[in-house]
Amino acid sequence: MNQETELLAEMMLHSAQFCSKTDALSARITNKKELGEFRLKLGQARNILERLQQSYNDEALDVSSKTVMEEFRQLVIALFWVGYYVREFSDFRLFRMLISIEASFTYLLLKR
């Protein structure tokens, strides 16, 4: 496994952790509309993670794969929305995790 693939796998792990932590915070969302939108974005993020996990299992997780990079792009966008919906209850560490995921994705894009 090359360094870029390892970074993608690490991004997947941090994304899954981010999803779990924000899911725990979702009980504090009182606005039903926002809670529904949060659940939708969280579900999208988790579905993307499942597809990326399958790519990893098939040893197809590669920066040069257009499909993989499109999936990561959609994942980052979904994670930002998830973070938006728990903004009132989030702390610095959770926000930093989100920024680290996005920064890693940008790094890989610029390195291509």
C-alpha positions in Angstrom: 0.0 0.0 0.0 1.5 3.3 -1.0 1.5 6.5 1.1 -1.5 8.1 -0.7 -3.6 5.0 -0.2 -2.7 5.0 3.4 -3.8 8.6 3.7 -7.1 7.8 2.0 -7.7 4.9 4.5 -6.8 7.2 7.4 -9.3 9.8 6.0 -12.0 7.1 5.9 -11.2 6.2 9.6 -11.4 9.8 10.7 -14.6 10.3 8.7 -16.2 7.3 10.4 -15.2 8.7 13.8 -16.5 12.1 12.9 -19.9 10.5 11.9 -20.1 8.6 15.2 -19.3 11.7 17.3 -21.7 13.9 15.5 -24.4 11.2 15.7 -24.0 11.3 19.5 -24.5 15.1 19.4 -27.6 14.8 17.2 -29.9 14.1 20.3 -29.4 17.8 21.2 -30.8 19.1 17.9 -34.3 20.3 18.7 -35.4 21.6 15.3 -37.1 18.7 13.6 -36.4 19.9 10.1 -32.7 20.3 10.9 -32.6 16.9 12.5 -34.1 15.4 9.4 -31.6 17.1 7.2 -28.8 16.1 9.6 -29.9 12.5 9.4 -30.0 12.6 5.6 -26.5 14.0 5.3 -25.1 11.6 7.9 -26.7 8.7 6.0 -25.2 10.0 2.8 -21.7 10.2 4.4 -22.0 6.7 5.8 -23.2 5.3 2.5 -20.2 6.9 0.8 -17.9 5.4 3.4 -19.4 2.0 2.8 -18.6 2.3 -1.0 -15.1 3.5 -0.2 -14.6 0.6 2.2 -15.6 -1.8 -0.6 -13.0 -0.1 -2.9 -10.5 -0.6 -0.1 -11.4 -4.3 0.3 -11.1 -4.8 -3.5 -7.7 -3.0 -3.4 -9.1 -0.3 -5.7 -8.7 2.6 -3.3 -6.3 4.7 -5.4 -5.8 8.5 -5.8 -5.6 8.0 -9.6 -9.1 6.6 -9.7 -11.6 9.2 -10.8 -14.4 7.3 -9.0 -12.6 7.2 -5.7 -11.8 10.8 -5.8 -15.4 11.7 -6.7 -16.6 9.7 -3.8 -14.2 11.5 -1.4 -15.3 14.8 -2.8 -18.9 13.9 -2.0 -17.9 12.6 1.4 -16.2 15.9 2.4 -19.2 17.9 1.3 -21.5 15.7 3.3 -19.3 15.9 6.3 -19.3 19.7 6.2 -23.1 19.6 6.1 -23.1 17.2 9.1 -20.8 19.5 10.9 -23.0 22.5 10.1 -26.0 20.9 11.7 -24.2 20.2 15.0 -22.4 23.5 15.0 -24.0 24.6 18.3 -22.8 21.5 20.2 -19.5 20.9 18.5 -16.1 21.6 20.1 -12.8 22.6 18.7 -11.5 19.0 18.5 -14.4 17.9 16.4 -14.1 20.9 14.1 -10.3 20.3 13.8 -11.1 16.7 12.8 -13.3 17.9 10.0 -10.7 20.5 8.8 -8.0 17.8 8.8 -10.1 15.5 6.6 -10.7 18.3 4.1 -7.0 19.4 4.2 -5.9 15.8 3.5 -8.2 15.7 0.5 -6.9 19.0 -0.8 -3.4 17.8 -0.3 -4.0 14.7 -2.4 -5.7 16.7 -5.1 -2.8 19.2 -5.4 -0.3 16.3 -5.4 -1.9 14.6 -8.4 
